[in-house]
Amino acid sequence: MKKAKVVEGKATFYIPDPQDYIKDGKFDPAWLPVFYNPRMKINRDISVELAKVISPKIVIDAFSASGVRGIRYALEAGVSHVIFNDVDKNAISLIEENIKLNSIQSFEIYNMDANALLNSKRGFFVDIDPFGSPSPFILSAVRSVGRRGVIGFTATDLSPLEGSSPRSCRRKYGAINNRKLSFSKEVGVRILLGRIASEASVEEKGIFPIMSFYYGHFFRVFIRVEEGATKADSSLENLGLVAECPKCGFHKFSNDSCDLRKCEICGSEMTVAGPLWLGSLYESEVLTSMNSEGEAGKLLNKIKQEISAPAFYYSLDKFSSMLNLPAVPSTKDIVECTSGFYTHFDPKGVKTNMDYSEVIKCMKNSIKN
């Protein structure tokens, strides 16, 4: 296998040479015999920054591929011991070579199914970054993490989580999501968290999100796990449903048994999604301690602006279309008028505690002016 040398963060490492896997002038990282996606660098950048703040002694990298993620944890976050794993033997050879190249001192390498590894090892920080859905690995990850440990989950299957593939969402995440709501990116993150909370409760463990975000083509959530039936029950109290009216754009969420099917504004049938997480997406103390440069820094700064924002947002372009407004109002105007928040989920999104009718007034006034 011909190799290419790559630098990412403080790590220098080998990957299969992408030039050898170009087909008809095109290239996809999935075609490499050992996966490496440069577009996921921002995922790894933010993961490393989080690890710097929580200072885990032992990290489990369950889907190591080239080993770059685990190597960066050791080099940049001061992690004492990294457990590398991949089911592919080609990956194991590359991990061994890259560990030697970066002089990593304390490590273990396994060539196992991820669930088998997670059921046999324990770490303070467990990283689950599979191709597609993380659902098959949630329960094992929850079992493998130590007391008050942290798990990072990546999901690249946006279609079911956003509502474009309802049956897949029901199968993989146990949630109803039959139509892509106007705030679908946040719905996706919250359905993922809802599934994790439900799975963790089986083990009498509760989850507490540290940081949750969407970027480009993936969702990423970091959760702290706490043991005990009381913690599990407390976590489950954050689950509920969200509904949006396809006619007027009104939305409402609830974690009790109230009926969300009929729109309070126009009487139309609402589209309901869930169960999903309705609690906070962030642990303020950790998030405000995180810093980075480049695209990761820009994303972190956006996320920090919505730490205290309410759940769900108005996507102004979609909302304006529902209301048949002649133009889309300025996001800045609506944030100011509603005492609202920008959101990283949508550049035209606004989060606010203001009543629906007042939001509409702000939008109409913005267009007039």
C-alpha positions as CSV (number, residue, x, y, z in Angstrom):
1,M,0.0,0.0,0.0
2,K,1.5,3.3,-1.1
3,K,1.3,6.0,1.6
4,A,1.2,9.7,1.9
5,K,2.4,11.7,4.9
6,V,-0.1,14.2,6.4
7,V,0.1,16.8,9.2
8,E,-2.9,17.6,11.4
9,G,-2.5,19.5,14.6
10,K,0.7,18.3,16.2
11,A,0.4,14.9,14.6
12,T,2.4,13.7,11.6
13,F,1.0,10.4,10.2
14,Y,0.6,8.2,7.2
15,I,-2.5,7.5,5.3
16,P,-3.1,5.4,2.1
17,D,-2.1,7.7,-0.8
18,P,-5.3,9.3,-2.1
19,Q,-3.8,9.6,-5.6
20,D,-4.0,5.8,-5.9
21,Y,-7.8,5.8,-5.3
22,I,-9.0,8.5,-7.7
23,K,-11.8,7.1,-10.0
24,D,-12.8,9.0,-13.1
25,G,-11.2,12.2,-11.8
26,K,-13.1,11.9,-8.5
27,F,-12.1,10.9,-5.0
28,D,-14.0,9.9,-1.9
29,P,-12.3,9.2,1.5
30,A,-14.5,6.1,1.8
31,W,-12.5,4.5,-1.1
32,L,-9.3,4.4,1.0
33,P,-8.4,1.0,2.4
34,V,-7.9,2.8,5.8
35,F,-10.4,5.7,6.2
36,Y,-9.2,9.3,6.6
37,N,-11.4,12.2,6.0
38,P,-9.8,15.6,6.0
39,R,-13.2,17.3,6.2
40,M,-13.6,15.8,9.7
41,K,-10.6,17.7,11.0
42,I,-12.9,20.2,12.7
43,N,-14.5,17.3,14.6
44,R,-11.1,16.2,15.8
45,D,-10.0,19.8,16.6
46,I,-13.0,20.4,18.9
47,S,-12.7,16.9,20.4
48,V,-9.1,17.7,21.3
49,E,-10.0,21.0,22.8
50,L,-12.7,19.3,25.0
51,A,-10.1,16.7,26.1
52,K,-7.8,19.6,27.2
53,V,-10.5,20.9,29.5
54,I,-11.7,17.6,31.0
55,S,-8.2,16.1,31.3
56,P,-9.0,12.4,30.9
57,K,-6.2,10.0,31.9
58,I,-7.5,7.1,29.7
59,V,-9.2,7.6,26.3
60,I,-10.8,4.8,24.2
61,D,-10.7,5.5,20.5
62,A,-13.1,2.8,19.3
63,F,-12.8,3.5,15.6
64,S,-9.2,4.5,15.2
65,A,-8.6,4.0,11.4
66,S,-5.3,5.8,10.9
67,G,-5.0,6.5,14.6
68,V,-4.8,10.3,14.1
69,R,-7.6,11.1,16.7
70,G,-6.0,9.1,19.5
71,I,-2.5,10.4,18.6
72,R,-3.7,13.9,18.8
73,Y,-5.3,13.3,22.2
74,A,-1.9,12.1,23.5
75,L,0.1,14.9,21.8
76,E,-2.2,17.9,22.3
77,A,-4.4,17.1,25.3
78,G,-1.9,15.4,27.5
79,V,-3.8,12.2,27.7
80,S,-1.8,9.6,29.6
81,H,-3.0,6.4,27.9
82,V,-4.8,5.8,24.7
83,I,-6.6,2.6,23.7
84,F,-6.7,2.3,19.9
85,N,-9.0,0.0,18.2
86,D,-10.2,-0.9,14.7
87,V,-11.8,-4.0,13.2
88,D,-9.7,-3.7,10.0
89,K,-6.3,-5.3,10.1
90,N,-5.0,-2.8,7.5
91,A,-5.8,0.0,10.0
92,I,-3.9,-1.8,12.8
93,S,-0.7,-1.8,10.7
94,L,-1.1,1.9,10.0
95,I,-1.9,2.7,13.6
96,E,1.3,0.9,14.8
97,E,3.4,2.8,12.3
98,N,1.8,6.2,13.2
99,I,2.2,5.6,16.9
100,K,5.9,4.9,16.4
101,L,6.3,8.0,14.1
102,N,4.8,10.2,16.8
103,S,6.6,8.6,19.8
104,I,3.4,7.8,21.7
105,Q,4.6,6.2,25.0
106,S,1.5,4.7,26.7
107,F,-1.0,2.9,24.6
108,E,-2.9,-0.4,23.7
109,I,-3.9,-1.5,20.3
110,Y,-6.8,-3.9,19.5
111,N,-8.2,-5.4,16.4
112,M,-11.7,-6.0,17.6
113,D,-15.4,-5.3,16.9
114,A,-16.1,-2.0,18.6
115,N,-18.8,-3.4,20.9
116,A,-16.5,-6.3,22.0
117,L,-13.8,-3.8,22.9
118,L,-16.2,-1.5,24.7
119,N,-17.5,-4.4,26.8
120,S,-14.0,-5.3,27.9
121,K,-12.3,-2.0,28.6
122,R,-13.0,1.1,30.6
123,G,-11.9,4.7,30.0
124,F,-12.7,8.2,31.3
125,F,-13.3,9.5,27.8
126,V,-14.8,7.2,25.2
127,D,-14.8,8.4,21.5
128,I,-17.4,6.8,19.2
129,D,-16.9,8.1,15.6
130,P,-18.3,5.4,13.3
131,F,-19.3,5.7,9.7
132,G,-23.1,6.3,9.8
133,S,-25.2,5.8,12.9
134,P,-23.7,5.5,16.4
135,S,-26.8,3.7,17.7
136,P,-25.4,0.2,17.6
137,F,-22.6,1.3,20.0
138,I,-24.5,3.5,22.5
139,L,-25.1,0.8,25.2
140,S,-21.6,-0.6,25.1
141,A,-20.1,2.9,25.3
142,V,-22.2,3.7,28.3
143,R,-21.0,0.5,30.0
144,S,-17.4,1.2,29.2
145,V,-17.1,4.8,30.6
146,G,-15.9,5.3,34.1
147,R,-17.7,7.2,36.9
148,R,-18.6,10.7,35.7
149,G,-16.9,9.9,32.5
150,V,-17.5,11.5,29.1
151,I,-18.5,10.0,25.7
152,G,-18.3,11.7,22.4
153,F,-20.7,10.4,19.7
154,T,-20.6,11.3,16.0
155,A,-23.5,10.7,13.7
156,T,-23.2,11.2,9.9
157,D,-26.6,9.7,9.0
158,L,-28.3,13.1,8.8
159,S,-31.3,11.9,6.8
160,P,-33.1,9.9,9.5
161,L,-32.2,12.4,12.2
162,E,-33.5,15.4,10.3
163,G,-36.7,13.7,9.1
164,S,-35.9,12.8,5.5
165,S,-35.9,9.1,6.2
166,P,-38.7,8.5,8.8
167,R,-38.5,4.7,8.8
168,S,-34.8,4.7,9.3
169,C,-35.2,7.1,12.2
170,R,-37.8,4.9,13.8
171,R,-35.5,1.8,13.5
172,K,-32.2,3.4,14.5
173,Y,-33.3,6.0,17.1
174,G,-36.7,4.9,18.2
175,A,-38.2,8.2,17.3
176,I,-41.0,9.5,15.1
177,N,-39.7,12.1,12.6
178,N,-42.0,12.0,9.6
179,R,-41.3,15.4,8.0
180,K,-38.2,17.6,7.9
181,L,-39.1,20.5,10.3
182,S,-37.8,24.0,9.6
183,F,-35.4,23.6,12.5
184,S,-34.4,20.1,11.5
185,K,-30.7,20.4,12.4
186,E,-31.5,20.9,16.1
187,V,-34.2,18.2,16.0
188,G,-31.5,15.8,14.8
189,V,-29.1,16.6,17.6
190,R,-31.9,16.3,20.2
191,I,-33.2,12.9,18.8
192,L,-29.7,11.6,19.0
193,L,-29.4,12.7,22.7
194,G,-32.8,11.3,23.4
195,R,-31.8,7.9,22.2
196,I,-28.6,8.1,24.2
197,A,-30.5,9.0,27.4
198,S,-33.0,6.1,26.9
199,E,-30.2,3.6,26.3
200,A,-28.2,4.9,29.3
201,S,-31.3,4.5,31.6
202,V,-31.3,0.8,30.9
203,E,-28.0,0.7,32.8
204,E,-29.4,3.0,35.5
205,K,-27.2,5.9,34.3
206,G,-28.1,9.4,33.5
207,I,-26.6,11.7,30.8
208,F,-25.8,15.4,30.9
209,P,-24.8,17.0,27.6
210,I,-21.6,19.0,27.7
211,M,-21.6,20.1,24.1
212,S,-23.8,19.3,21.1
213,F,-23.5,20.7,17.6
214,Y,-24.0,20.3,13.9
215,Y,-21.4,21.0,11.2
216,G,-21.5,20.4,7.5
217,H,-22.3,16.7,7.3
218,F,-22.3,15.4,10.8
219,F,-23.8,15.8,14.3
220,R,-21.5,15.6,17.3
221,V,-22.5,15.3,21.0
222,F,-20.4,15.0,24.1
223,I,-22.2,13.7,27.2
224,R,-21.2,13.2,30.8
225,V,-22.5,9.9,32.3
226,E,-23.5,9.7,36.0
227,E,-24.5,6.5,37.8
228,G,-27.6,5.7,39.7
229,A,-31.4,5.2,39.1
230,T,-32.1,8.7,40.4
231,K,-29.7,10.2,37.8
232,A,-31.3,8.1,35.1
233,D,-34.8,9.2,36.1
234,S,-33.7,12.8,36.2
235,S,-32.2,12.4,32.7
236,L,-35.4,10.9,31.3
237,E,-37.4,13.8,32.6
238,N,-35.7,15.8,29.8
239,L,-37.3,13.8,27.1
240,G,-40.4,14.9,25.2
241,L,-41.9,15.9,21.9
242,V,-41.7,18.9,19.6
243,A,-44.4,20.0,17.0
244,E,-44.4,22.5,14.2
245,C,-47.3,23.7,12.1
246,P,-46.6,23.4,8.4
247,K,-49.0,26.2,7.6
248,C,-48.0,29.1,10.0
249,G,-44.7,27.9,11.4
250,F,-45.8,27.9,15.0
251,H,-43.9,25.4,17.1
252,K,-44.2,24.1,20.6
253,F,-42.5,21.4,22.7
254,S,-43.5,19.5,25.8
255,N,-42.2,16.8,28.1
256,D,-45.7,16.0,29.6
257,S,-48.7,14.4,28.1
258,C,-50.3,17.6,26.6
259,D,-51.7,17.2,23.1
260,L,-49.5,18.8,20.4
261,R,-51.4,17.7,17.4
262,K,-53.5,20.8,16.8
263,C,-52.0,24.3,16.1
264,E,-52.9,26.9,18.7
265,I,-52.7,29.6,16.1
266,C,-54.4,28.4,12.9
267,G,-55.9,25.1,14.0
268,S,-54.0,23.1,11.4
269,E,-52.6,19.6,12.1
270,M,-49.1,19.9,13.6
271,T,-46.1,17.6,12.7
272,V,-44.8,16.0,15.8
273,A,-41.3,14.6,16.3
274,G,-39.8,12.7,19.2
275,P,-39.1,11.5,21.7
276,L,-36.1,13.8,21.9
277,W,-34.0,15.7,24.4
278,L,-35.5,19.0,25.6
279,G,-32.9,19.9,28.2
280,S,-29.8,22.0,27.8
281,L,-27.3,21.1,25.1
282,Y,-24.3,22.6,26.9
283,E,-22.3,22.5,30.2
284,S,-21.4,26.2,30.4
285,E,-18.3,25.8,32.6
286,V,-16.7,23.4,30.1
287,L,-17.8,25.1,26.9
288,T,-16.6,28.6,28.0
289,S,-13.2,27.1,28.9
290,M,-12.7,25.7,25.3
291,N,-10.7,27.7,22.8
292,S,-9.4,27.0,19.3
293,E,-8.3,28.7,16.1
294,G,-9.5,28.6,12.5
295,E,-12.9,27.0,11.6
296,A,-13.1,25.2,15.0
297,G,-12.6,28.5,16.8
298,K,-15.3,30.2,14.7
299,L,-17.7,27.4,15.4
300,L,-17.0,27.4,19.1
301,N,-17.6,31.2,19.3
302,K,-21.0,30.7,17.6
303,I,-22.0,27.9,20.0
304,K,-20.9,29.9,23.0
305,Q,-23.4,32.6,22.0
306,E,-26.3,30.2,22.5
307,I,-25.4,28.6,25.8
308,S,-28.4,30.2,27.5
309,A,-30.8,30.2,24.5
310,P,-34.1,28.3,24.6
311,A,-34.7,25.1,22.6
312,F,-35.4,25.3,18.9
313,Y,-35.2,28.3,16.5
314,Y,-37.1,30.1,13.8
315,S,-35.4,29.6,10.4
316,L,-36.2,33.0,9.0
317,D,-36.2,32.1,5.3
318,K,-38.4,29.1,5.8
319,F,-40.6,30.9,8.3
320,S,-41.0,33.8,5.9
321,S,-42.1,31.4,3.2
322,M,-44.7,29.8,5.4
323,L,-46.1,33.3,6.2
324,N,-46.0,34.4,2.6
325,L,-43.9,37.4,3.5
326,P,-42.5,39.3,0.5
327,A,-38.9,39.2,1.7
328,V,-36.7,37.5,4.4
329,P,-36.0,39.9,7.2
330,S,-32.5,40.5,8.5
331,T,-31.3,38.0,11.1
332,K,-29.6,40.8,13.0
333,D,-32.9,42.8,13.1
334,I,-34.9,39.9,14.4
335,V,-32.2,39.0,17.0
336,E,-32.3,42.6,18.3
337,C,-36.1,43.0,18.1
338,T,-36.8,39.7,19.9
339,S,-33.9,39.9,22.4
340,G,-32.9,36.7,20.8
341,F,-29.9,34.6,20.0
342,Y,-28.0,33.6,16.9
343,T,-27.6,29.8,16.4
344,H,-24.9,27.8,14.8
345,F,-27.5,25.4,13.5
346,D,-28.7,27.8,10.8
347,P,-27.2,31.1,9.6
348,K,-30.8,32.4,9.2
349,G,-31.9,31.0,12.5
350,V,-33.0,33.0,15.6
351,K,-33.7,31.6,19.0
352,T,-36.0,33.6,21.3
353,N,-38.3,33.4,24.3
354,M,-40.7,35.9,22.7
355,D,-44.2,34.8,21.9
356,Y,-45.0,33.7,18.3
357,S,-47.2,36.7,17.6
358,E,-44.4,39.2,18.7
359,V,-41.9,37.4,16.5
360,I,-44.2,37.9,13.5
361,K,-44.5,41.6,14.4
362,C,-40.8,42.0,14.4
363,M,-40.4,40.2,11.1
364,K,-43.1,42.4,9.4
365,N,-41.6,45.6,10.8
366,S,-38.1,44.6,9.7
367,I,-39.4,44.2,6.1
368,K,-41.2,47.5,6.2
369,N,-38.1,49.3,7.3
